[in-house]
Amino acid sequence: MAGEFDLIRCYFSRPTRHTALAGGDDCALVQVGAGQQLAVSTDMLVEGTHFFPDVDPYLLGWKTLAVNLSDLAAMGATPKWASLALSLPTQRAQDEAWMSALAKGFYALADQYQVDLIGGDTTRGPLNLCVTIMGELPTQTAMRRAAAQAGDEIWVSGTPGLASLGLLIAQHDARIANLALPEQLQQAALRALQQPQPRVELGLCLREWAHACIDVSDGLLADLAHIAVASQCSAVVHAAALPLQHLAEVPIALAQHCVLSGGDDYELCFTAPAQHHLHIKAAAQQLRVKVHCIGKMQRDEGLTGDAQAEQNQGSRASVIVRDAQGRDITPAQCGYDHFQNT
């Protein structure tokens, strides 16, 4: 069965006429004036796929905008405008308390980043929320997936894997049923899942030093693979360098799975020359955001960077995980695909 990215490539990809960068990155880029580009992205949240039916509507409103702001962060764009399309069951549309909480959550994050809601659409149907987000950045400064270079260090921000643990907790997954997880960790994991913090400020800083960037929504390995293939490189991730401290109470194998293959983190994974290592550390410290150097990009002549290469070789060929003894590790799963993880 075709995966979601295969569907996009086969049916919704063609040359553009007025666009600096079309599909394939976190945002499209449109030239809107001298020295400025408009970054545009659309993301949808669907009940039963992205959130549970009993979700707190305030947190749902927040996350609806957060996942879109994360795309702008990955390009290094300043958020400006958003439109919101809602498909609502009649019961939800007529529930004033629920609708009010949803709007408050959305506007709380919009106010934090001074984003204007400029329009949208509403219709009756199964519950899903779709945002188109727009932001600005100077021409030629976007951090594109195809810009990573051999020798670049690979970084990831924040606490990757925490949201994945939150999902396991929410699902009462058997893998954690017998674990006596501290209440503080459980609450932090659920908060990471339900109320992600888009790394907008970090993305703006990284424009000065990073070559390539992507937000981690489908899993670190899967998303890093997009950078590797687009840049005609391989990514070598060192298992010993993975940030696991925040998952210290979780068995090591499960913690590694959450960090490497879990989605919904909305952290930034980026590559940058080693000469900027200290600059990145200092900037992140000033922003009070943790960053972790987890590996290095290397040249891979076998990757062509085109769609066929990604389809044929996939994540396992473009991202290598190595243990402390230099042995390659093969994760059971690289990430989430909407049409293959069913």
Residue pairs with C-beta under 8 A, 6 or more apart in sequence:
1 339
1 340
2 10
2 339
3 337
3 339
3 340
4 337
4 338
4 339
4 340
5 310
5 337
6 311
7 339
8 23
9 307
9 311
12 23
13 22
13 23
13 307
16 22
18 30
19 28
19 29
19 30
20 29
20 30
20 31
20 37
21 27
21 28
21 29
21 142
21 144
22 28
24 145
24 230
25 75
25 142
25 144
25 145
25 146
26 41
26 70
26 71
26 72
26 74
26 75
26 145
26 213
26 214
26 215
27 39
27 40
27 41
27 71
27 72
27 74
27 75
27 77
27 135
27 142
28 39
28 40
28 41
29 37
29 38
29 39
29 40
29 75
29 142
30 37
30 38
30 40
31 37
31 38
31 139
32 38
32 136
35 138
35 139
36 136
36 137
36 138
36 139
37 136
37 137
37 138
37 139
37 142
38 134
38 135
38 136
39 72
39 75
39 77
39 134
39 135
39 136
39 137
39 142
40 132
40 133
40 134
41 68
41 71
41 72
41 132
41 133
42 68
42 130
42 131
42 132
42 133
43 67
43 68
43 71
43 130
43 131
43 133
44 50
44 128
44 129
44 130
44 131
45 51
45 60
45 63
45 64
45 67
45 128
45 129
45 130
46 126
46 127
46 128
47 53
47 126
47 127
47 128
49 338
51 60
51 63
52 170
53 127
55 194
56 101
56 194
57 98
57 99
57 101
57 102
57 105
58 101
58 102
58 104
58 105
58 108
59 105
59 194
59 195
60 102
60 105
60 129
61 101
61 102
61 103
61 104
61 105
61 106
61 107
61 108
61 109
62 105
62 106
62 108
62 109
62 195
63 105
63 194
63 195
63 196
64 84
64 105
64 106
64 129
64 131
65 82
65 106
65 109
65 110
65 115
65 131
65 133
66 109
66 195
66 196
66 197
66 198
66 266
67 131
67 196
67 198
67 217
67 266
68 82
68 131
68 132
68 133
69 79
69 109
69 113
69 115
69 133
69 198
69 200
70 196
70 198
70 199
70 215
70 217
70 266
70 268
71 133
71 215
72 78
72 79
72 133
72 135
72 198
72 200
72 203
73 198
73 199
73 200
73 202
73 203
73 204
73 215
73 268
74 143
74 203
74 213
74 214
74 215
74 268
75 135
75 137
75 142
75 143
75 144
75 203
75 213
76 137
76 141
76 142
76 143
76 203
76 204
76 206
76 207
76 210
76 213
77 135
77 136
77 137
77 142
77 203
78 135
78 136
78 137
78 200
78 204
79 113
79 114
79 115
79 133
79 134
79 135
79 200
80 115
80 116
80 134
80 135
80 136
81 115
81 116
81 117
81 118
81 133
81 134
81 135
82 110
82 115
82 116
82 117
82 118
82 131
82 132
82 133
82 134
83 117
83 118
83 119
83 120
83 131
83 132
84 106
84 117
84 119
84 120
84 129
84 130
84 131
85 120
85 121
85 122
85 123
85 129
85 130
85 131
85 132
86 120
86 121
86 122
86 123
86 128
86 129
86 130
87 122
87 123
87 124
87 125
87 126
87 127
87 128
87 129
88 122
88 123
88 124
88 125
88 127
89 124
89 125
89 126
89 127
90 124
92 98
92 99
92 127
93 99
93 122
93 124
106 117
107 117
109 115
109 198
110 116
110 117
113 198
113 200
115 133
137 207
141 207
142 207
143 203
143 206
143 207
143 210
143 211
143 212
143 213
143 270
144 212
144 230
145 212
145 213
145 214
145 226
145 227
145 230
145 231
146 212
146 230
146 231
146 305
147 211
147 212
147 231
148 211
148 212
148 227
148 228
148 230
148 231
148 233
148 271
148 297
149 211
149 231
149 233
149 271
149 273
149 297
150 233
150 297
150 298
150 299
151 273
151 274
151 296
151 297
151 298
152 211
152 212
152 271
152 272
152 273
152 274
152 296
152 297
153 271
153 272
153 273
153 274
153 277
153 293
153 295
153 296
153 297
154 224
154 235
154 236
154 237
154 269
154 270
154 271
154 293
154 294
154 295
154 296
154 297
155 210
155 268
155 269
155 270
155 271
155 272
155 280
155 291
155 292
155 293
155 294
156 216
156 220
156 243
156 267
156 268
156 269
156 270
156 291
156 292
156 294
157 199
157 202
157 267
157 268
157 269
157 284
157 289
157 290
157 291
157 292
158 197
158 199
158 265
158 267
158 268
158 289
158 290
158 291
159 192
159 243
159 246
159 265
159 267
159 290
160 216
160 220
160 243
160 258
160 259
160 262
160 265
160 267
161 243
161 244
161 246
161 247
161 255
161 258
161 259
161 260
161 262
161 265
162 188
162 189
162 192
162 193
162 246
162 247
162 258
162 265
163 189
163 192
163 193
163 196
163 262
163 263
163 264
163 265
163 266
164 257
164 258
164 259
164 261
164 262
164 263
164 264
164 265
165 176
165 185
165 189
165 192
165 247
165 250
165 258
165 262
166 189
166 190
166 191
166 192
166 193
166 194
166 264
167 173
167 193
167 262
167 264
168 175
168 176
168 258
169 176
169 181
169 186
169 189
169 190
170 190
170 193
175 254
176 250
176 254
179 249
179 250
179 251
181 249
181 250
182 249
185 246
185 249
188 246
192 264
192 265
193 264
196 264
196 265
196 266
197 266
198 266
199 215
199 266
199 267
199 268
199 289
201 287
201 289
202 268
202 283
202 284
202 287
202 289
202 291
203 213
203 268
205 283
205 284
205 287
206 213
206 268
206 270
206 272
206 280
206 283
208 279
209 272
209 273
209 276
209 279
209 280
209 283
210 270
210 271
210 272
210 276
210 280
211 270
211 271
211 272
211 273
212 227
212 230
212 231
212 270
212 271
213 227
213 268
213 269
213 270
213 271
214 223
214 224
214 226
214 227
214 268
214 269
214 270
215 223
215 266
215 267
215 268
215 269
216 223
216 263
216 265
216 266
216 267
216 268
216 269
217 223
217 263
217 264
217 265
217 266
218 263
218 335
218 336
218 337
219 260
219 261
219 262
219 263
219 333
219 334
219 335
219 336
220 237
220 259
220 260
220 261
220 262
220 265
220 269
220 335
221 237
221 260
221 261
221 315
221 319
221 321
221 331
221 334
221 335
222 261
222 263
222 315
222 334
222 335
222 336
222 337
223 269
223 335
224 235
224 237
224 269
224 319
225 235
225 310
225 314
225 315
225 318
225 319
225 334
225 335
226 310
227 233
227 235
227 269
227 271
228 234
228 235
228 297
228 300
228 303
228 318
228 319
229 303
229 305
229 309
229 310
229 313
229 318
230 305
231 271
231 297
231 305
232 299
232 300
232 303
232 304
232 305
233 297
233 298
233 299
233 300
233 303
233 318
234 297
234 298
234 299
234 300
234 303
234 317
234 318
234 319
234 320
235 295
235 296
235 297
235 298
235 318
235 319
235 320
236 295
236 296
236 297
236 298
236 320
236 322
237 260
237 294
237 295
237 319
237 320
237 321
237 322
238 294
238 295
238 321
238 322
238 324
239 256
239 321
239 322
239 323
239 324
239 329
240 323
240 324
241 292
241 293
241 294
241 295
242 256
242 259
242 260
242 292
242 294
243 259
243 290
243 292
243 294
244 252
244 255
244 256
244 259
247 255
247 258
247 259
248 255
250 258
256 331
257 331
257 332
257 333
260 321
260 331
260 334
261 331
261 332
261 333
261 334
261 335
263 335
263 336
271 297
272 280
277 293
280 291
281 291
284 290
284 291
300 318
302 313
302 317
303 309
303 313
303 317
303 318
310 318
314 334
315 334
315 335
316 330
316 334
319 334
320 328
321 328
321 329
321 330
321 331
322 328
322 329
323 329
